[in-house]
């Protein structure tokens, strides 16, 4: 069993903390807020840019999951969360027996916009400051003395995060006009599963992309949801063309390396994931 720090213990981090603690690991949840973590998980309140506070980290940490989030949608906040905070934490654990750091990044670091297939070896040349800061953090960690693995997650959905279903129910979801637009998603429970899996591998790769096994056209996903919740099919929005939408995201993530390492998705496609949420009769916002 290991002494584990989850730095930035939010939506996915909390579920991961509960999973690891249930397996006997000693887990600390580092958060800015004073919200108490679930039972069996220990709280450590700190801002990752507070150097003095980081000196009081629990001793002899053996594994770290870096899962910070920016406090605002501006470049300064992203630099603080993904670059400065990581740098300060690395310095703070310099004397700890850390065996592995897992850095949670995003498939947003890929700027491909034409439905291209991407994997760990594809060029990562992000256009938006948020993804550039994520990539800067990846590179900072790669130059540290610690063994590290980067996990680039697709769009996360799950309990209390099923806004797409709500939009379809309300008739607000639209399909861009023109060619196909692809989206890459991963259920919250598979985020937890992937991170735990990487943590348990004896020799993990330096980088994994993590999205489910079927990159799906947005139109296909929306129509599938509409059929199952009894809503009208989404209308085509001529003002939102596929080309314009693709400037934000339009690529297909291939998680072959992750699958080859032995991971098996609990929700291998959007059908299993959204089907489970719909079957639970999720309330708006769930």
C-alpha positions as CSV (number, residue, x, y, z in Angstrom):
1,X,0.0,0.0,0.0
2,X,1.1,3.5,-0.7
3,X,1.0,7.0,0.8
4,X,-0.9,9.0,-1.9
5,X,-1.5,12.7,-2.4
6,X,-4.2,13.8,-4.8
7,X,-3.4,17.4,-5.6
8,X,-6.6,19.1,-6.7
9,X,-9.2,16.7,-5.4
10,X,-12.4,17.7,-7.3
11,X,-15.0,15.8,-9.4
12,X,-12.7,13.0,-10.6
13,X,-10.1,13.3,-7.8
14,X,-12.7,12.7,-5.0
15,X,-13.9,9.5,-6.7
16,X,-10.3,8.3,-7.2
17,X,-9.5,9.1,-3.5
18,X,-12.4,7.0,-2.3
19,X,-11.4,4.1,-4.6
20,X,-7.8,4.1,-3.5
21,X,-8.6,4.4,0.2
22,X,-11.0,1.5,-0.1
23,X,-8.1,-0.6,-1.4
24,X,-6.0,0.3,1.7
25,X,-3.9,3.1,0.4
26,X,-3.3,6.1,2.7
27,X,-4.8,9.0,0.8
28,X,-4.6,12.8,1.3
29,X,-6.9,15.2,-0.6
30,X,-5.2,18.5,-1.3
31,X,-7.8,21.2,-1.8
32,X,-8.0,25.0,-1.6
33,X,-11.4,24.8,0.1
34,X,-12.2,23.6,3.6
35,X,-14.7,21.1,2.3
36,X,-14.1,17.8,4.1
37,X,-13.2,14.8,2.0
38,X,-15.1,11.5,2.2
39,X,-14.4,9.3,5.2
40,X,-11.1,7.3,5.0
41,X,-9.6,10.2,3.0
42,X,-7.5,12.7,4.9
43,X,-7.7,16.4,4.2
44,X,-4.8,18.8,3.5
45,X,-5.9,22.3,2.8
46,X,-3.5,24.3,0.7
47,X,-3.2,26.4,-2.4
48,X,-0.6,24.9,-4.7
49,X,1.1,28.3,-5.1
50,X,1.5,28.7,-1.3
51,X,5.1,27.6,-0.9
52,X,5.1,27.9,2.9
53,X,2.0,25.8,3.3
54,X,3.4,23.1,1.0
55,X,6.3,22.7,3.4
56,X,3.8,21.1,5.7
57,X,2.8,18.3,3.4
58,X,2.4,14.8,4.9
59,X,5.7,13.0,5.1
60,X,7.1,10.2,3.0
61,X,4.6,10.6,0.1
62,X,5.1,7.8,-2.4
63,X,2.6,8.7,-5.2
64,X,1.1,11.9,-6.4
65,X,-1.8,12.5,-8.8
66,X,-1.7,16.1,-10.1
67,X,-5.3,17.1,-10.9
68,X,-5.3,20.8,-10.4
69,X,-8.0,23.0,-12.0
70,X,-7.8,26.7,-12.9
71,X,-9.8,29.1,-10.7
72,X,-10.8,31.3,-13.7
73,X,-10.9,31.2,-17.5
74,X,-7.8,33.4,-18.0
75,X,-4.3,32.6,-18.9
76,X,-2.9,33.7,-15.5
77,X,-5.1,31.3,-13.7
78,X,-4.1,28.4,-16.0
79,X,-0.5,29.2,-15.6
80,X,-0.9,29.3,-11.8
81,X,-2.7,25.9,-11.7
82,X,-0.8,23.9,-14.3
83,X,2.7,25.3,-14.3
84,X,3.5,27.3,-11.1
85,X,1.6,25.1,-8.8
86,X,3.3,22.0,-10.3
87,X,6.7,23.6,-10.0
88,X,6.1,24.4,-6.3
89,X,4.8,21.0,-5.5
90,X,7.8,19.3,-7.2
91,X,10.1,21.3,-5.0
92,X,8.1,20.6,-1.9
93,X,8.3,16.8,-2.4
94,X,12.0,16.7,-3.4
95,X,12.9,14.7,-0.3
96,X,10.0,12.4,-0.4
97,X,10.2,8.8,-1.7
98,X,7.9,9.5,-4.6
99,X,7.8,6.6,-7.0
100,X,5.4,8.0,-9.5
101,X,3.6,11.2,-10.4
102,X,0.5,11.0,-12.6
103,X,-0.3,14.3,-14.3
104,X,-3.9,14.7,-15.5
105,X,-3.9,16.6,-18.8
106,X,-6.4,16.9,-21.7
107,X,-6.9,15.9,-25.3
108,X,-7.4,19.6,-25.8
109,X,-3.6,19.8,-26.4
110,X,-4.3,18.5,-29.9
111,X,-5.3,21.2,-32.3
112,X,-6.4,19.0,-35.1
113,X,-9.8,20.2,-36.5
114,X,-10.6,18.0,-39.4
115,X,-11.7,14.8,-37.8
116,X,-8.1,13.4,-37.8
117,X,-7.2,10.4,-35.6
118,X,-4.8,11.3,-32.8
119,X,-2.8,9.3,-30.3
120,X,0.1,9.8,-28.0
121,X,2.5,10.4,-30.9
122,X,0.4,12.9,-32.7
123,X,1.6,16.5,-32.8
124,X,0.4,18.5,-29.9
125,X,0.3,22.2,-30.9
126,X,-2.6,23.8,-29.0
127,X,-4.1,27.0,-30.1
128,X,-5.8,28.1,-26.9
129,X,-4.0,29.3,-23.8
130,X,-5.6,26.7,-21.6
131,X,-4.2,23.8,-23.5
132,X,-0.9,25.5,-24.0
133,X,-0.5,25.8,-20.2
134,X,-1.5,22.1,-19.8
135,X,1.2,21.2,-22.2
136,X,3.7,23.4,-20.5
137,X,3.0,21.5,-17.3
138,X,3.6,18.2,-19.1
139,X,7.0,19.4,-20.3
140,X,7.9,20.7,-16.9
141,X,7.2,17.4,-15.3
142,X,9.2,15.6,-18.0
143,X,12.3,17.5,-17.0
144,X,12.0,16.7,-13.3
145,X,13.8,13.9,-11.5
146,X,10.6,12.0,-10.8
147,X,9.2,9.1,-12.8
148,X,6.0,10.5,-14.3
149,X,3.1,9.6,-16.5
150,X,0.8,12.0,-18.3
151,X,-2.9,11.0,-18.9
152,X,-4.7,13.2,-21.5
153,X,-8.4,12.8,-20.8
154,X,-11.2,13.4,-23.2
155,X,-14.4,15.3,-22.2
156,X,-15.6,14.1,-18.9
157,X,-19.2,13.3,-18.1
158,X,-21.0,11.2,-15.5
159,X,-23.2,11.6,-12.4
160,X,-24.0,15.3,-11.8
161,X,-22.3,16.1,-15.1
162,X,-24.8,15.2,-17.9
163,X,-25.6,18.6,-19.3
164,X,-25.8,17.2,-22.8
165,X,-28.7,15.0,-21.8
166,X,-30.4,18.0,-20.2
167,X,-30.0,20.1,-23.3
168,X,-31.5,17.4,-25.4
169,X,-34.5,17.1,-23.0
170,X,-35.1,20.8,-23.2
171,X,-34.8,20.9,-27.0
172,X,-31.7,23.2,-26.8
173,X,-29.2,20.8,-28.5
174,X,-28.3,21.6,-32.1
175,X,-26.2,19.9,-34.8
176,X,-23.7,22.0,-36.8
177,X,-24.4,22.2,-40.5
178,X,-21.9,20.6,-42.9
179,X,-19.6,17.7,-42.4
180,X,-19.2,15.5,-39.3
181,X,-18.0,16.8,-36.0
182,X,-16.5,14.3,-33.7
183,X,-16.4,14.4,-29.9
184,X,-14.3,12.3,-27.5
185,X,-15.7,11.5,-24.1
186,X,-14.9,9.5,-21.0
187,X,-17.1,8.6,-18.1
188,X,-16.1,9.8,-14.7
189,X,-15.8,6.2,-13.5
190,X,-13.5,5.3,-16.4
191,X,-11.3,8.4,-15.5
192,X,-10.9,6.8,-12.1
193,X,-10.3,3.4,-13.6
194,X,-7.7,4.7,-16.0
195,X,-5.8,6.6,-13.3
196,X,-5.8,3.7,-10.9
197,X,-4.7,1.4,-13.7
198,X,-1.7,3.6,-14.6
199,X,-0.8,3.8,-11.0
200,X,-0.7,0.0,-10.6
201,X,1.4,-0.7,-13.8
202,X,4.9,-1.7,-13.1
203,X,6.3,0.1,-16.1
204,X,3.7,2.6,-17.4
205,X,4.4,4.6,-20.5
206,X,5.2,8.3,-20.3
207,X,1.9,9.3,-21.9
208,X,-1.6,7.9,-22.5
209,X,-4.6,9.3,-24.2
210,X,-7.9,8.3,-22.5
211,X,-11.2,8.6,-24.2
212,X,-13.7,5.8,-24.8
213,X,-13.3,3.4,-27.7
214,X,-15.7,5.1,-30.1
215,X,-15.2,8.7,-31.1
216,X,-18.7,9.6,-32.2
217,X,-20.2,12.2,-34.4
218,X,-22.0,14.8,-32.3
219,X,-25.2,14.4,-34.4
220,X,-25.2,10.6,-33.8
221,X,-24.9,11.1,-30.0
222,X,-27.6,13.8,-29.8
223,X,-30.1,11.8,-31.9
224,X,-29.4,8.7,-29.8
225,X,-30.0,10.5,-26.6
226,X,-33.2,12.2,-28.0
227,X,-34.7,8.8,-28.9
228,X,-34.1,7.5,-25.4
229,X,-35.4,10.4,-23.5
230,X,-38.4,11.0,-25.8
231,X,-37.3,14.4,-27.0
232,X,-37.5,15.8,-30.6
233,X,-34.3,15.2,-32.7
234,X,-31.9,18.1,-32.4
235,X,-32.3,20.7,-35.1
236,X,-29.5,21.7,-37.6
237,X,-28.0,25.1,-36.8
238,X,-26.9,26.6,-40.2
239,X,-25.1,29.4,-38.4
240,X,-22.9,26.9,-36.5
241,X,-21.1,25.2,-39.4
242,X,-19.0,22.1,-38.9
243,X,-15.9,24.1,-39.9
244,X,-16.6,26.8,-37.3
245,X,-17.4,24.3,-34.6
246,X,-14.2,22.3,-35.5
247,X,-12.1,25.3,-34.5
248,X,-13.0,24.3,-30.9
249,X,-12.7,20.5,-31.3
250,X,-13.0,18.0,-34.1
251,X,-10.7,15.0,-33.8
252,X,-10.9,11.3,-33.1
253,X,-8.8,10.0,-30.1
254,X,-7.4,6.4,-30.4
255,X,-6.7,4.9,-26.9
256,X,-4.9,1.9,-28.4
257,X,-1.9,2.2,-26.0
258,X,-4.2,2.3,-23.0
259,X,-6.0,-0.8,-24.2
260,X,-2.8,-2.6,-25.0
261,X,-1.6,-2.0,-21.4
262,X,-4.6,-4.0,-20.2
263,X,-7.2,-1.4,-19.3
264,X,-10.8,-2.3,-20.1
265,X,-13.4,0.4,-20.2
266,X,-16.5,0.1,-18.0
267,X,-18.3,2.3,-20.5
268,X,-16.6,1.6,-23.9
269,X,-18.9,3.9,-25.9
270,X,-21.3,6.8,-25.2
271,X,-24.2,4.3,-25.4
272,X,-23.2,2.5,-22.2
273,X,-22.3,5.7,-20.4
274,X,-25.2,7.9,-21.3
275,X,-27.5,4.9,-21.2
276,X,-26.6,4.3,-17.6
277,X,-27.3,8.0,-16.7
278,X,-30.6,8.0,-18.5
279,X,-31.7,4.7,-16.9
280,X,-31.1,6.2,-13.5
281,X,-33.7,8.9,-14.4
282,X,-31.1,11.6,-13.8
283,X,-32.6,14.9,-12.6
284,X,-31.6,18.1,-14.5
285,X,-28.0,18.8,-13.8
286,X,-27.3,15.2,-12.8
